[in-house]
Amino acid sequence: MFNEVKKSIQWGEETLTLETGKVARQADGSVIATLGETSVMANVTFAKAPKPGMDFFPLTVHYQEKYYAAGKVPGGFFKREARPSEKETLTARLIDRPIRPLFVPGFKNETLVMCTVLSHDLVNDPDMVAMIAASAALTISGAPFRGPIAACRVGYEGGDYILNPTVDDMHDLKNNPDQRLDLVVAGTKDAVMMVESEAYELSEDEMLGAVTFAHEQIQPVIDLIIELAEASAKEPFDFQPDDYSDLYAAVKAAGEDQIRAAYAITDKQERTSAVSAAKDAIRDTLTEEQQEDPNLSAALKKLEAAVLRGDVVKTGKRIDGRALDTVRPIVSQTGLLPRTHGSALFTRGETQGLVVTTLGTGDDEQFVDALYGNFKSNFLLHYNFPPYSVGEAGRVGPPGRREIGHGKLAWRALQAVLPAATDFPYTIRVVSEITESNGSSSMASVCGGSLSMMDAGVPLKAAVAGVAMGLIMEENGEYAVLTDILGDEDHLGDMDFKVAGTEKGITSLQMDIKIAGITPEIMKKALAQAKDGRIHILNEMAKALTGAQEFSVHAPRIETMQIPTDKIREVIGSGGKVIREIVEVSGAKVDINDEGVIKIASPNGEAIKKAYDMIWSIVAEPEEGQVYDGKVVKIVDFGAFVNFFGKRDGLVHVSQIENRRLNHPSDVLKEGQDVKVKLLGFDDRGKVRLSMKVVNQETGEEMKPEAAEKADD
């Protein structure tokens, strides 16, 4: 019944297995990849005819984490998997980016790649396993896919690169000083296709070394996929890309000069209108048959690319007149919005981000229900890209894959410089509103986010800036690396290479390649050029921060205190009674964790002090010899009981009330009276012994014995 094929290798410290032929046999390609005890099933299907009128490649990638894979039941009311989580969305993008450029140009058939996590051992992250499974499924499916690719994760600890570090090693890197890198690399046998990273101020050489190491480590996996395909691959789909060379020649002859003139306009809106008008003029010169040719859009795009790319490589001048390594003019401003905790407006050429920071308490932390466990996050970055930012009128809906991906890239770049939660116990939310776009808005979010947090008084370790690099490579091997690329240069170029970091080093790197010919030398040049651009941007950003940034008066104040863990129960009280009373009486928010760290938050400093004192009175122990304020709570024949330390009472013996003989304590004291007492110590049974007579009841100062006797005379 089954025609199973199974191949395995030892990869790092785990066994990697690929198997096909038993499950999902009606899919064009189905592979289950297993690393350790983490298994992911990838299924590929593609239409056997192009969709009419389609002028782009309709590839859809889904990545799904099933809770049963880790032996968990989903949370929420419905108790089933619902909309994709952020991790699922980001992983789907991670798989899409390196495989999309490897389909044969001109292939317009609908293609679906579905990756499902079947088992998770909580050690090996399923995202890398999913990328390998997807590549293998595509390779055996018969689709016109020029792979295979493979992928791996790289860590960096103690100067050594680590292949496929564990989930625990990569989780919450900012609190793991030994691990400085979480890098994902995907590539073919000959070239790196995609890079995604979170780093802690690595040098350019360290980052390049990590990419090179990763490309070497994926070679056995590529060989394994080829071995699987040799035993199980379907016949290649009979696809030949359309030959539209005659149409392209007609388009070029009709409008090359007009397209070149349009791209000579430096203003984006004027250039876009001129390019559109030039295309319309070209169409008008074509025959009716040529106008109806489905490849007309491809021919026009090819002409645009030829004009833009050729001129850049030959002349070293770009469509907005800049040199290859020049960053567009930058204007930065902080403190725009009067009631927000922090705000910044970052403008770079025709790209602009309004970035706002809000500081919250522990109650505002994001609770993440992930496959490998539940955790909280105290740093959130949300990115919004409305249609008006590019002069369009379009539908506005919930964040899409692009918004989530760009936001995560900026998050990775900034979280490396955040203060430790023990030093700055706030939840930080940064929102980037892209108000104008022509070029990398994610890097504008990094720059604006850094400025906005500084404006809010967040003590960042260093300012962070980001820059998007591009590449144009001609067939003869000539190439140009571009700094701070425009939208058109990204759209028509061969590489999107985003680098963010501090003056000291890189904190995030993202690279997507559209060709299979990039070399380590080109990457090294791009990293060096990006560093120069980043330093320039940091210097421009510094102009917006002319003095010490004050903490917003509208932000909550938070103080932390550490108590012994055996006192947690006393602070909380039975059923939370004590901590509720503290909140009600003080007016402050109080949050306590299992380690005994208490966060007290309020815009009112007096409320924080009141809560702090109430908690301290519960957990602290009275010190012998100290003077305390107290209140008489009960009078008996032999003395008075005084509440002097939180809820702690002690006895002032009748002989310790005054330096004279009293008939009864009630001669000088009454219940409810405020007094000052000194803690003399504890008797054999642990009872507290207090004294009033050695303390000046007006000033609270301790009196010497002779002074006390004189005061009673």
ZAMARGU-4260 file (C-alpha; in steps of 0.2 Angstrom, whole numbers, plus 5000, padded with zeros to 4 digits):
<rodrens>
0) 5000/5000/5000 | 5014/5012/5005 | 5030/5016/4995 | 5040/5023/5009 | 5057/5031/5007
5) 5067/5036/5023 | 5084/5044/5024 | 5094/5050/5039 | 5110/5058/5044 | 5118/5063/5060
10) 5117/5082/5060 | 5126/5091/5075 | 5120/5082/5091 | 5104/5075/5083 | 5098/5063/5070
15) 5089/5071/5055 | 5077/5060/5046 | 5067/5064/5030 | 5053/5052/5026 | 5039/5052/5012
20) 5027/5040/5004 | 5016/5035/5019 | 5006/5051/5023 | 4996/5064/5012 | 4999/5054/4996
25) 4987/5065/4986 | 4998/5080/4989 | 5011/5084/4975 | 5025/5082/4988 | 5024/5077/5006
30) 5039/5075/5018 | 5040/5072/5037 | 5056/5079/5044 | 5062/5074/5061 | 5076/5081/5071
35) 5078/5073/5088 | 5060/5071/5093 | 5053/5086/5084 | 5043/5082/5069 | 5036/5093/5055
40) 5025/5088/5040 | 5026/5098/5025 | 5014/5096/5011 | 5015/5105/4993 | 5002/5106/4980
45) 5002/5117/4965 | 4989/5121/4951 | 4993/5113/4934 | 4988/5128/4924 | 4992/5147/4928
50) 4978/5158/4935 | 4971/5169/4921 | 4977/5187/4922 | 4990/5183/4936 | 5005/5195/4934
55) 5014/5188/4950 | 5019/5171/4957 | 5004/5166/4969 | 5014/5157/4982 | 5006/5154/4999
60) 5015/5147/5014 | 5007/5142/5030 | 5016/5136/5046 | 5005/5128/5060 | 5010/5123/5078
65) 4998/5110/5084 | 4997/5111/5103 | 4996/5092/5104 | 5013/5092/5097 | 5019/5096/5115
70) 5006/5087/5124 | 4996/5103/5128 | 4978/5109/5127 | 4975/5126/5119 | 4970/5140/5130
75) 4955/5152/5127 | 4937/5148/5127 | 4936/5137/5112 | 4951/5126/5116 | 4957/5124/5099
80) 4970/5132/5088 | 4964/5149/5081 | 4972/5163/5071 | 4991/5161/5068 | 5002/5167/5082
85) 5016/5179/5079 | 5028/5164/5079 | 5018/5155/5066 | 5017/5171/5055 | 5035/5175/5056
90) 5040/5157/5053 | 5029/5156/5037 | 5038/5172/5031 | 5054/5163/5035 | 5050/5149/5024
95) 5043/5159/5010 | 5058/5171/5008 | 5071/5159/5002 | 5060/5148/4992 | 5051/5161/4982
100) 5066/5167/4971 | 5070/5149/4967 | 5054/5145/4956 | 5057/5146/4938 | 5053/5164/4932
105) 5037/5165/4923 | 5029/5152/4934 | 5012/5159/4939 | 5003/5143/4945 | 4995/5144/4962
110) 5006/5135/4974 | 5003/5130/4992 | 5016/5125/5005 | 5008/5119/5022 | 5020/5115/5037
115) 5012/5107/5052 | 5021/5104/5068 | 5017/5086/5074 | 5029/5083/5088 | 5040/5095/5098
120) 5053/5089/5110 | 5055/5106/5118 | 5073/5106/5113 | 5074/5108/5094 | 5065/5122/5087
125) 5052/5116/5074 | 5055/5132/5063 | 5071/5125/5056 | 5064/5108/5054 | 5049/5115/5044
130) 5060/5124/5032 | 5070/5108/5028 | 5053/5098/5026 | 5046/5112/5015 | 5062/5111/5004
135) 5061/5092/5003 | 5043/5092/4999 | 5045/5105/4985 | 5060/5096/4978 | 5051/5079/4976
140) 5034/5087/4970 | 5039/5090/4952 | 5036/5109/4954 | 5048/5120/4944 | 5058/5123/4959
145) 5077/5126/4957 | 5082/5120/4975 | 5084/5112/4986 | 5088/5124/5001 | 5092/5120/5019
150) 5092/5130/5034 | 5100/5130/5052 | 5101/5141/5067 | 5117/5147/5074 | 5122/5153/5092
155) 5138/5162/5097 | 5145/5158/5114 | 5163/5161/5121 | 5169/5165/5103 | 5162/5149/5096
160) 5148/5146/5084 | 5135/5133/5089 | 5125/5123/5077 | 5106/5122/5081 | 5106/5128/5099
165) 5092/5123/5110 | 5076/5132/5113 | 5080/5136/5130 | 5097/5143/5125 | 5088/5155/5112
170) 5074/5160/5123 | 5075/5178/5131 | 5093/5181/5125 | 5094/5198/5134 | 5094/5189/5150
175) 5107/5176/5145 | 5124/5186/5144 | 5133/5170/5137 | 5123/5169/5121 | 5126/5184/5110
180) 5117/5178/5094 | 5101/5170/5087 | 5105/5168/5068 | 5094/5159/5055 | 5102/5156/5038
185) 5094/5147/5023 | 5103/5144/5007 | 5106/5132/4992 | 5122/5122/4988 | 5131/5137/4981
190) 5123/5153/4989 | 5115/5160/5005 | 5097/5165/5001 | 5091/5172/5017 | 5097/5178/5034
195) 5087/5183/5050 | 5096/5187/5066 | 5095/5194/5084 | 5112/5199/5090 | 5121/5208/5104
200) 5133/5220/5096 | 5142/5208/5086 | 5156/5215/5074 | 5154/5214/5056 | 5167/5200/5055
205) 5159/5190/5068 | 5142/5191/5059 | 5150/5187/5042 | 5158/5172/5051 | 5142/5166/5058
210) 5134/5166/5040 | 5148/5157/5033 | 5148/5144/5047 | 5129/5141/5044 | 5131/5139/5025
215) 5144/5126/5028 | 5133/5117/5041 | 5118/5115/5029 | 5128/5106/5015 | 5125/5089/5022
220) 5106/5092/5023 | 5105/5098/5005 | 5114/5082/5000 | 5101/5072/5011 | 5086/5080/5002
225) 5094/5076/4985 | 5097/5058/4990 | 5078/5058/4995 | 5073/5065/4979 | 5083/5053/4969
230) 5073/5039/4977 | 5056/5047/4977 | 5054/5063/4966 | 5040/5064/4954 | 5042/5068/4936
235) 5046/5087/4933 | 5031/5097/4929 | 5031/5101/4910 | 5033/5120/4911 | 5042/5131/4899
240) 5042/5150/4903 | 5034/5161/4889 | 5046/5168/4877 | 5042/5186/4876 | 5058/5192/4868
245) 5049/5200/4853 | 5037/5209/4864 | 5051/5215/4875 | 5060/5222/4860 | 5045/5231/4854
250) 5042/5239/4872 | 5060/5244/4873 | 5061/5252/4856 | 5044/5261/4860 | 5049/5268/4877
255) 5066/5266/4883 | 5070/5285/4882 | 5054/5289/4891 | 5057/5277/4905 | 5074/5283/4907
260) 5068/5301/4907 | 5055/5297/4920 | 5068/5288/4932 | 5078/5304/4931 | 5065/5313/4941
265) 5071/5313/4959 | 5054/5317/4968 | 5045/5300/4971 | 5027/5306/4967 | 5032/5315/4951
270) 5043/5300/4946 | 5029/5288/4949 | 5017/5298/4939 | 5030/5300/4925 | 5034/5281/4925
275) 5015/5277/4924 | 5013/5290/4909 | 5028/5282/4900 | 5020/5265/4902 | 5004/5271/4895
280) 5013/5279/4880 | 5022/5263/4877 | 5005/5253/4877 | 4998/5265/4865 | 5011/5262/4852
285) 5009/5243/4853 | 4997/5233/4842 | 4981/5226/4849 | 4988/5209/4850 | 5003/5215/4859
290) 4992/5225/4871 | 4983/5209/4876 | 4998/5198/4878 | 4998/5192/4896 | 5017/5195/4897
295) 5016/5214/4894 | 5017/5218/4912 | 5033/5207/4913 | 5040/5216/4898 | 5037/5233/4905
300) 5045/5228/4922 | 5060/5221/4913 | 5062/5237/4904 | 5061/5247/4920 | 5074/5236/4928
305) 5086/5237/4914 | 5085/5256/4914 | 5087/5258/4933 | 5100/5244/4935 | 5111/5248/4920
310) 5112/5266/4924 | 5117/5263/4942 | 5131/5251/4938 | 5138/5261/4924 | 5137/5278/4931
315) 5137/5276/4950 | 5122/5288/4951 | 5105/5283/4957 | 5088/5288/4952 | 5087/5302/4965
320) 5104/5308/4961 | 5114/5301/4976 | 5130/5292/4976 | 5130/5273/4980 | 5135/5275/4998
325) 5125/5291/5002 | 5111/5292/5015 | 5096/5303/5011 | 5094/5319/5022 | 5089/5315/5040
330) 5078/5326/5052 | 5075/5319/5069 | 5064/5327/5083 | 5058/5321/5100 | 5045/5326/5112
335) 5031/5330/5099 | 5016/5324/5109 | 5012/5332/5125 | 5003/5318/5134 | 5013/5303/5128
340) 5027/5296/5139 | 5039/5297/5124 | 5038/5302/5106 | 5049/5305/5091 | 5047/5309/5072
345) 5061/5302/5062 | 5062/5307/5043 | 5075/5300/5031 | 5071/5307/5013 | 5054/5302/5009
350) 5052/5289/5023 | 5045/5295/5040 | 5040/5286/5056 | 5030/5294/5071 | 5036/5282/5085
355) 5028/5283/5102 | 5033/5275/5118 | 5022/5270/5133 | 5028/5264/5150 | 5017/5252/5159
360) 5017/5241/5175 | 5019/5222/5177 | 5000/5221/5174 | 5003/5227/5156 | 5016/5213/5151
365) 5011/5202/5137 | 5006/5184/5141 | 5012/5172/5127 | 5005/5155/5126 | 5018/5146/5116
370) 5021/5128/5111 | 5036/5126/5122 | 5028/5135/5137 | 5020/5151/5143 | 5030/5166/5147
375) 5028/5185/5149 | 5036/5199/5138 | 5039/5216/5145 | 5045/5224/5128 | 5032/5226/5114
380) 5035/5234/5097 | 5020/5237/5085 | 5022/5243/5067 | 5008/5250/5057 | 5009/5254/5038
385) 4993/5264/5033 | 4989/5266/5014 | 4991/5285/5015 | 5010/5283/5019 | 5012/5279/5000
390) 4999/5290/4994 | 4986/5276/4991 | 4968/5274/4996 | 4966/5256/5002 | 4957/5245/5014
395) 4963/5246/5032 | 4962/5230/5042 | 4971/5221/5056 | 4990/5219/5055 | 4996/5208/5041
400) 5011/5197/5039 | 5022/5212/5032 | 5017/5222/5048 | 5021/5208/5060 | 5037/5204/5051
405) 5043/5222/5050 | 5038/5225/5068 | 5048/5210/5074 | 5064/5215/5064 | 5063/5232/5074
410) 5060/5223/5090 | 5075/5212/5087 | 5086/5227/5084 | 5081/5237/5099 | 5079/5224/5113
415) 5098/5221/5114 | 5100/5238/5122 | 5086/5238/5134 | 5090/5239/5153 | 5088/5224/5164
420) 5070/5222/5171 | 5078/5224/5189 | 5085/5241/5184 | 5070/5247/5175 | 5055/5238/5180
425) 5043/5244/5167 | 5033/5236/5153 | 5039/5246/5137 | 5027/5247/5122 | 5034/5256/5106
430) 5022/5259/5092 | 5028/5265/5075 | 5016/5274/5064 | 5023/5275/5046 | 5017/5291/5040
435) 5027/5291/5024 | 5037/5278/5014 | 5049/5277/5001 | 5063/5265/5007 | 5065/5255/5022
440) 5051/5260/5035 | 5057/5246/5047 | 5074/5254/5049 | 5065/5271/5051 | 5056/5262/5065
445) 5072/5256/5073 | 5079/5274/5073 | 5063/5282/5079 | 5060/5269/5092 | 5077/5272/5099
450) 5074/5291/5100 | 5056/5288/5107 | 5062/5277/5121 | 5076/5289/5126 | 5063/5303/5126
455) 5053/5293/5138 | 5068/5291/5150 | 5072/5273/5146 | 5090/5271/5150 | 5096/5262/5134
460) 5113/5255/5134 | 5116/5264/5118 | 5107/5272/5103 | 5102/5260/5089 | 5101/5265/5070
465) 5096/5254/5055 | 5100/5256/5037 | 5094/5246/5022 | 5106/5240/5009 | 5103/5235/4991
470) 5113/5226/4977 | 5112/5227/4958 | 5122/5213/4949 | 5124/5212/4930 | 5126/5196/4920
475) 5144/5201/4917 | 5148/5200/4936 | 5148/5219/4938 | 5139/5225/4953 | 5135/5240/4964
480) 5130/5240/4983 | 5118/5253/4987 | 5116/5262/5004 | 5099/5267/5010 | 5089/5260/4996
485) 5073/5268/4989 | 5057/5258/4986 | 5061/5256/4967 | 5079/5250/4971 | 5072/5237/4982
490) 5058/5232/4970 | 5070/5230/4955 | 5086/5226/4964 | 5094/5209/4968 | 5096/5210/4987
495) 5087/5218/5002 | 5100/5219/5016 | 5095/5227/5032 | 5107/5230/5046 | 5104/5238/5063
500) 5115/5241/5078 | 5124/5253/5089 | 5141/5262/5086 | 5149/5246/5094 | 5141/5232/5084
505) 5126/5224/5075 | 5110/5220/5085 | 5100/5214/5070 | 5103/5208/5052 | 5090/5203/5039
510) 5094/5198/5021 | 5084/5192/5006 | 5093/5188/4990 | 5084/5187/4973 | 5099/5179/4964
515) 5110/5164/4968 | 5126/5173/4964 | 5131/5183/4980 | 5148/5180/4987 | 5156/5182/5004
520) 5166/5197/4996 | 5150/5206/4992 | 5142/5202/5009 | 5158/5209/5017 | 5157/5225/5006
525) 5139/5227/5010 | 5142/5225/5029 | 5156/5238/5029 | 5146/5250/5019 | 5131/5248/5030
530) 5142/5251/5046 | 5147/5268/5038 | 5129/5272/5035 | 5124/5267/5052 | 5137/5278/5061
535) 5131/5293/5050 | 5113/5290/5055 | 5118/5289/5073 | 5127/5305/5072 | 5111/5313/5064
540) 5100/5306/5077 | 5111/5313/5091 | 5106/5330/5086 | 5088/5327/5092 | 5095/5323/5110
545) 5102/5339/5116 | 5101/5336/5134 | 5097/5324/5148 | 5080/5316/5144 | 5068/5318/5159
550) 5056/5305/5164 | 5038/5309/5159 | 5027/5316/5172 | 5013/5306/5165 | 5022/5289/5166
555) 5019/5278/5182 | 5033/5278/5194 | 5038/5260/5199 | 5049/5255/5214 | 5055/5237/5217
560) 5059/5229/5233 | 5065/5211/5237 | 5058/5201/5251 | 5062/5184/5258 | 5052/5171/5249
565) 5046/5164/5265 | 5037/5181/5268 | 5028/5181/5252 | 5013/5172/5260 | 5012/5185/5274
570) 5012/5200/5261 | 4998/5191/5251 | 4988/5185/5265 | 4974/5173/5266 | 4965/5174/5249
575) 4974/5189/5245 | 4967/5199/5259 | 4983/5208/5265 | 4989/5213/5248 | 4971/5220/5243
580) 4971/5230/5259 | 4989/5237/5254 | 4982/5242/5237 | 4966/5250/5244 | 4975/5260/5258
585) 4990/5266/5248 | 4981/5268/5231 | 4997/5260/5222 | 4997/5245/5211 | 5007/5230/5219
590) 5014/5215/5210 | 5024/5201/5218 | 5032/5186/5209 | 5038/5169/5215 | 5056/5176/5218
595) 5050/5189/5231 | 5052/5204/5219 | 5038/5216/5222 | 5034/5231/5210 | 5025/5245/5217
600) 5018/5257/5204 | 5009/5274/5205 | 5010/5291/5197 | 5009/5297/5215 | 5026/5296/5225
605) 5016/5296/5242 | 5006/5281/5237 | 5022/5272/5233 | 5030/5276/5249 | 5014/5271/5259
610) 5013/5254/5250 | 5032/5252/5253 | 5031/5256/5271 | 5016/5244/5274 | 5025/5230/5265
615) 5041/5233/5275 | 5032/5233/5291 | 5026/5215/5287 | 5042/5208/5281 | 5055/5217/5291
620) 5061/5212/5308 | 5062/5225/5322 | 5080/5229/5327 | 5086/5229/5345 | 5091/5247/5351
625) 5080/5256/5338 | 5067/5269/5342 | 5050/5267/5334 | 5033/5276/5334 | 5019/5266/5342
630) 5002/5267/5348 | 4995/5261/5365 | 4983/5246/5361 | 4979/5239/5378 | 4983/5245/5396
635) 4985/5231/5410 | 4990/5232/5428 | 5008/5228/5425 | 5011/5240/5409 | 5004/5244/5392
640) 5005/5235/5376 | 5010/5245/5361 | 5009/5242/5343 | 5025/5248/5336 | 5031/5239/5320
645) 5017/5235/5308 | 5006/5223/5317 | 5019/5218/5330 | 5015/5223/5348 | 5026/5224/5363
650) 5025/5226/5381 | 5031/5242/5390 | 5032/5237/5408 | 5026/5249/5421 | 5043/5252/5427
655) 5049/5257/5409 | 5035/5270/5406 | 5043/5284/5416 | 5058/5287/5428 | 5046/5287/5443
660) 5035/5275/5452 | 5017/5274/5445 | 5002/5267/5454 | 4995/5262/5438 | 5000/5264/5419
665) 4983/5273/5416 | 4990/5287/5427 | 4999/5293/5411 | 4993/5283/5397 | 4977/5279/5388
670) 4972/5268/5374 | 4975/5275/5356 | 4989/5287/5363 | 5004/5289/5351 | 5020/5286/5360
675) 5038/5283/5355 | 5047/5267/5361 | 5064/5259/5361 | 5066/5240/5358 | 5076/5234/5373
680) 5076/5216/5367 | 5067/5200/5369 | 5064/5189/5384 | 5067/5171/5386 | 5051/5167/5378
685) 5053/5179/5363 | 5042/5192/5370 | 5046/5210/5365 | 5052/5222/5379 | 5050/5240/5375
690) 5054/5256/5385 | 5047/5273/5384 | 5057/5282/5398 | 5073/5282/5388 | 5065/5291/5373
695) 5061/5309/5372 | 5042/5308/5369 | 5042/5325/5359 | 5058/5323/5348 | 5059/5304/5347
700) 5078/5305/5352 | 5085/5293/5364 | 5090/5300/5380 | 5105/5296/5391 | 5101/5289/5408
705) 5105/5305/5417 | 5095/5316/5405 | 5080/5304/5407 | 5081/5306/5426 | 5082/5325/5425
710) 5067/5326/5413 | 5056/5317/5426 | 5061/5328/5441
</rodrens>
